[in-house]
Amino acid sequence: MGLAWRAAAGLILVATLAAGCKHSSSGAQGATSGSGAANGSVAAGELKTFPVRGKIVSVDAAKGMVMLDHEAIPGFMDAMTMPYKLKDASVAGELHPGDRITAKMLVRKVGDDYEDPLLDEIVVTAQARPDYKPTVQYHIPTAGDAVPDFKLTNEDGRTIHLAQFKGRVLLLTFVYTRCPLPDYCIRMSRNFAQIDKALQADPSLYAKTHLLSISFDPKDDTPTVLKSYGETYIGGDARRAFAHWDFAVPPVGELAALTQFFDVGITPGNGSTLTHSLSTALIGKDGRVRAWYPTNEWTPDEVLTAMKSAAAA
């Protein structure tokens, strides 16, 4: 299976950049419909995310910046070559001229414009220096990939492992219970709650599926904490619901292998927070990846359709 490596991962907690450029807010809204306010508008100061793909032209490690020759970003800006600051300046040392990357561009709405572009969640898709070996390699989940039998401890303190769900369709995502951002862990858990409720309405499909929320914070997310967290989203008959939706955490020693396989980058954030990327995976009855959702753009209806298809396969 193909390997890629993640050069950075992070939440949308950023400071204003010294350098930046302005873009039309109307185009940006059209490219990210549904991710702003309820009426489709974007509040002043709100961060928006756009996918970007391009080639590194030069690296300024001292300033934590790269010159990027990138493709057009639909609904946001044309193809161009310009400097961008990195959210994590230390990542510059992992990048080289000629590297091809994918990344997330974070921009802040100021007045009627978007400005202060910032590159985050950088993934090197092709290396300019084939002999360069990064310290950590991240696997990009691809349809057909066999999922290792990772072991975890669930909300009841029991050991569970991914292979035990073979024969059912498994939808898993990554969260940590202290995450404060509504568009990250909280959105993933709310989406899962909506999916779980929809699955309950179809007993046959319910029996063929399982949900799993995996914490990457084994220090703080004990079984007791995970159970309390799960109850806030499950509601109703939590004991029965936990039989269909587990909240679990891997042992400290296996955390790196698990998160690297599912392309979850984690670094310490401000205070007690963790800076992390998102990863949601749909695993078929055969224990192989069927779909992977690396952002917060997916909807419960979209994933439910994919789960029904996987259950019928």
C-alpha positions as CSV (number, residue, x, y, z in Angstrom):
1,M,0.0,0.0,0.0
2,G,1.3,3.5,-0.8
3,L,2.9,5.6,1.8
4,A,2.9,9.4,2.1
5,W,4.3,11.5,5.0
6,R,2.6,14.3,6.8
7,A,4.8,17.3,7.4
8,A,2.3,19.1,9.7
9,A,-1.0,18.7,11.2
10,G,-3.2,21.2,13.1
11,L,-6.3,22.8,14.2
12,I,-7.4,26.2,13.1
13,L,-5.9,28.1,16.0
14,V,-3.6,30.7,14.4
15,A,-2.3,34.2,14.9
16,T,-2.6,37.0,12.3
17,L,0.2,36.7,9.8
18,A,2.5,39.5,8.9
19,A,2.2,38.8,5.2
20,G,-0.9,38.0,3.3
21,C,-3.1,38.8,0.3
22,K,-6.8,39.6,-0.1
23,H,-9.4,37.7,-2.0
24,S,-13.0,38.1,-2.8
25,S,-15.3,36.8,-0.1
26,S,-18.1,35.9,-2.6
27,G,-16.0,33.3,-4.4
28,A,-14.7,31.8,-1.1
29,Q,-18.3,31.3,0.2
30,G,-19.3,29.6,-3.0
31,A,-16.4,27.1,-2.7
32,T,-17.3,26.2,0.9
33,S,-21.0,26.3,1.1
34,G,-22.4,24.9,4.3
35,S,-19.3,25.4,6.3
36,G,-20.0,29.0,7.4
37,A,-22.9,30.4,9.3
38,A,-26.4,29.0,9.1
39,N,-27.5,31.6,6.5
40,G,-24.4,30.9,4.3
41,S,-22.6,34.1,5.4
42,V,-19.2,34.1,7.1
43,A,-18.6,36.0,10.3
44,A,-15.8,38.6,10.4
45,G,-12.6,36.9,11.7
46,E,-13.8,33.4,10.9
47,L,-11.2,31.1,9.4
48,K,-12.1,29.3,6.2
49,T,-10.3,26.3,4.7
50,F,-9.4,25.6,1.1
51,P,-7.5,22.6,-0.3
52,V,-4.4,23.5,-2.2
53,R,-2.0,21.5,-4.4
54,G,1.3,22.6,-5.8
55,K,5.1,22.4,-5.9
56,I,7.6,24.0,-3.5
57,V,9.8,26.5,-5.3
58,S,11.9,27.6,-2.3
59,V,12.0,27.3,1.4
60,D,12.8,30.0,4.0
61,A,13.3,28.0,7.2
62,A,14.2,31.0,9.2
63,K,10.9,32.7,8.5
64,G,8.9,29.4,8.4
65,M,7.7,30.2,4.9
66,V,7.7,28.5,1.4
67,M,7.3,29.8,-2.1
68,L,4.6,27.7,-3.6
69,D,3.7,27.2,-7.2
70,H,0.1,26.0,-6.8
71,E,-2.8,25.1,-9.0
72,A,-6.0,27.1,-9.1
73,I,-8.1,26.9,-6.0
74,P,-11.7,26.7,-7.3
75,G,-13.9,29.5,-6.0
76,F,-11.0,31.2,-4.3
77,M,-8.0,32.1,-6.4
78,D,-6.2,31.4,-9.7
79,A,-3.0,29.4,-10.1
80,M,0.0,31.4,-9.0
81,T,3.4,31.4,-7.4
82,M,3.7,33.2,-4.1
83,P,5.1,32.9,-0.6
84,Y,3.0,31.4,2.2
85,K,3.7,31.2,5.9
86,L,3.4,27.8,7.6
87,K,1.3,27.3,10.7
88,D,4.1,25.2,12.2
89,A,7.4,27.0,11.3
90,S,9.4,23.9,12.2
91,V,7.9,22.1,9.2
92,A,10.0,24.1,6.9
93,G,13.0,21.9,7.7
94,E,11.1,18.9,6.3
95,L,10.4,20.6,3.0
96,H,12.6,20.9,-0.1
97,P,12.4,22.8,-3.4
98,G,10.7,20.5,-5.9
99,D,8.6,18.7,-3.4
100,R,5.0,18.3,-4.5
101,I,2.5,18.8,-1.7
102,T,-1.2,19.0,-0.8
103,A,-2.2,21.2,2.1
104,K,-5.0,23.2,3.6
105,M,-5.0,26.9,3.2
106,L,-6.4,28.8,6.1
107,V,-7.6,32.3,5.5
108,R,-9.4,34.8,7.7
109,K,-12.4,37.0,6.7
110,V,-11.7,40.6,7.3
111,G,-14.4,43.0,6.1
112,D,-15.4,41.9,2.7
113,D,-12.1,40.2,2.0
114,Y,-10.1,37.1,2.9
115,E,-6.5,37.6,3.9
116,D,-3.6,36.2,5.9
117,P,-3.2,32.8,4.0
118,L,-1.6,30.1,6.1
119,L,-0.6,26.6,5.1
120,D,-1.5,23.7,7.4
121,E,-1.8,19.9,7.2
122,I,0.9,19.6,4.6
123,V,1.4,16.2,3.0
124,V,4.3,15.6,0.7
125,T,3.0,13.6,-2.3
126,A,6.3,13.4,-4.3
127,Q,9.7,14.1,-3.0
128,A,12.3,16.1,-4.8
129,R,15.0,14.3,-2.8
130,P,14.2,10.6,-3.1
131,D,17.0,9.7,-0.6
132,Y,15.4,11.9,2.1
133,K,13.8,9.9,4.8
134,P,11.5,11.8,7.2
135,T,11.5,10.7,10.8
136,V,7.8,9.8,10.7
137,Q,5.8,8.3,7.8
138,Y,2.0,8.6,7.6
139,H,-0.1,6.2,5.6
140,I,-2.8,7.7,3.4
141,P,-5.9,5.4,3.8
142,T,-6.9,4.2,0.4
143,A,-9.9,2.0,-0.7
144,G,-8.9,-1.6,-0.5
145,D,-6.2,-1.2,2.2
146,A,-6.3,-3.9,4.9
147,V,-6.7,-2.3,8.3
148,P,-4.3,-3.7,11.0
149,D,-5.9,-5.3,14.1
150,F,-5.3,-2.4,16.4
151,K,-6.3,-2.9,20.1
152,L,-8.0,-0.3,22.2
153,T,-9.6,0.1,25.6
154,N,-13.3,1.1,25.5
155,E,-15.6,3.1,27.8
156,D,-16.2,0.0,29.9
157,G,-12.5,-0.7,30.4
158,R,-12.7,-3.7,28.1
159,T,-10.1,-4.5,25.5
160,I,-11.5,-4.4,22.0
161,H,-9.7,-4.8,18.6
162,L,-10.6,-3.8,15.1
163,A,-10.7,-7.3,13.7
164,Q,-13.6,-8.2,16.0
165,F,-15.8,-6.0,13.8
166,K,-15.2,-8.0,10.6
167,G,-18.5,-9.0,9.2
168,R,-20.0,-5.6,10.0
169,V,-19.4,-2.2,8.5
170,L,-17.3,-0.1,10.8
171,L,-17.2,3.7,10.8
172,L,-14.5,5.2,12.9
173,T,-13.3,8.7,13.6
174,F,-10.7,10.4,15.9
175,V,-11.5,12.8,18.7
176,Y,-10.3,13.8,22.1
177,T,-12.8,14.8,24.8
178,R,-11.2,18.2,25.7
179,C,-11.3,19.5,22.2
180,P,-12.9,23.0,22.3
181,L,-13.5,23.6,18.6
182,P,-17.0,23.1,17.2
183,D,-15.8,22.2,13.7
184,Y,-13.4,19.5,14.8
185,C,-14.0,16.8,17.5
186,I,-17.4,18.2,18.4
187,R,-18.6,18.2,14.8
188,M,-17.4,14.6,14.4
189,S,-19.2,13.4,17.5
190,R,-22.4,15.2,16.5
191,N,-22.2,13.7,13.1
192,F,-21.8,10.3,14.6
193,A,-24.7,10.9,16.9
194,Q,-26.9,11.7,13.9
195,I,-25.7,8.7,12.0
196,D,-26.3,6.4,15.0
197,K,-29.8,7.7,15.3
198,A,-30.5,7.2,11.6
199,L,-29.1,3.6,11.8
200,Q,-31.4,2.8,14.7
201,A,-34.4,3.5,12.5
202,D,-33.4,0.5,10.3
203,P,-32.9,-2.5,12.6
204,S,-31.4,-4.7,9.8
205,L,-28.8,-2.0,8.9
206,Y,-28.2,-1.3,12.6
207,A,-27.2,-4.9,13.1
208,K,-24.7,-4.8,10.2
209,T,-22.9,-1.7,11.4
210,H,-20.8,-0.3,14.2
211,L,-19.4,3.1,15.2
212,L,-16.1,3.8,16.9
213,S,-14.8,7.1,18.2
214,I,-11.1,6.8,19.0
215,S,-9.3,9.2,21.3
216,F,-5.7,10.1,20.7
217,D,-5.3,11.4,24.3
218,P,-4.6,8.3,26.4
219,K,-3.3,10.3,29.3
220,D,-6.6,12.1,30.0
221,D,-9.2,10.1,28.2
222,T,-9.7,7.2,30.6
223,P,-12.6,4.8,30.3
224,T,-14.6,6.8,32.8
225,V,-14.0,10.1,30.9
226,L,-14.9,8.4,27.6
227,K,-18.1,7.0,29.0
228,S,-19.2,10.4,30.3
229,Y,-18.3,12.0,27.0
230,G,-20.1,9.3,25.0
231,E,-23.3,9.7,27.1
232,T,-23.5,13.4,26.2
233,Y,-23.8,12.4,22.5
234,I,-25.7,9.2,22.7
235,G,-28.4,10.2,25.2
236,G,-31.4,7.9,26.0
237,D,-30.4,4.3,26.7
238,A,-26.7,4.8,26.8
239,R,-26.0,1.2,27.8
240,R,-27.7,-0.2,24.8
241,A,-26.2,2.4,22.5
242,F,-22.7,1.7,23.7
243,A,-23.2,-1.8,22.3
244,H,-23.3,-0.2,18.8
245,W,-21.0,2.8,19.4
246,D,-17.8,2.4,21.3
247,F,-15.6,5.2,22.6
248,A,-12.0,3.9,23.0
249,V,-8.4,4.8,23.3
250,P,-5.2,2.9,22.3
251,P,-2.4,2.1,24.7
252,V,0.3,4.8,24.8
253,G,2.7,2.5,23.1
254,E,0.4,1.8,20.1
255,L,-0.9,5.4,19.6
256,A,1.7,6.3,17.0
257,A,1.1,3.3,14.8
258,L,-2.6,3.8,14.9
259,T,-2.6,7.5,14.2
260,Q,0.0,7.2,11.5
261,F,-2.0,4.5,9.7
262,F,-5.1,6.7,9.6
263,D,-3.1,9.9,8.9
264,V,-3.8,11.7,12.1
265,G,-1.2,14.3,13.0
266,I,-1.0,15.4,16.6
267,T,1.1,18.1,18.3
268,P,0.7,19.9,21.6
269,G,-1.3,23.0,21.3
270,N,-1.8,26.0,23.6
271,G,-2.3,25.1,27.2
272,S,-4.0,21.7,27.6
273,T,-5.2,21.5,24.0
274,L,-3.9,19.2,21.2
275,T,-3.3,20.4,17.7
276,H,-4.5,17.7,15.3
277,S,-5.8,16.8,11.9
278,L,-9.1,15.0,11.2
279,S,-9.6,11.4,9.9
280,T,-12.8,9.4,9.5
281,A,-12.7,6.0,7.8
282,L,-15.3,3.6,6.6
283,I,-14.2,0.0,6.8
284,G,-16.0,-2.7,5.0
285,K,-17.1,-6.1,6.3
286,D,-13.9,-7.6,5.0
287,G,-11.8,-5.3,7.2
288,R,-10.6,-3.1,4.3
289,V,-10.9,0.6,3.9
290,R,-13.9,1.6,1.7
291,A,-13.7,5.3,2.1
292,W,-11.7,7.9,3.9
293,Y,-12.7,11.4,4.9
294,P,-9.7,13.6,5.9
295,T,-11.7,16.8,6.6
296,N,-14.8,18.1,8.3
297,E,-16.6,18.6,5.0
298,W,-18.4,15.3,4.9
299,T,-22.1,15.0,5.9
300,P,-24.0,12.4,7.9
301,D,-26.2,11.7,4.9
302,E,-23.2,11.2,2.6
303,V,-21.7,8.7,5.0
304,L,-25.0,6.9,5.6
305,T,-25.3,6.3,1.9
306,A,-21.8,4.9,1.8
307,M,-22.5,2.7,4.8
308,K,-25.7,1.3,3.3
309,S,-23.7,0.4,0.1
310,A,-21.0,-1.3,2.1
311,A,-23.5,-3.2,4.2
312,A,-25.2,-4.5,1.0
313,A,-21.9,-5.6,-0.6
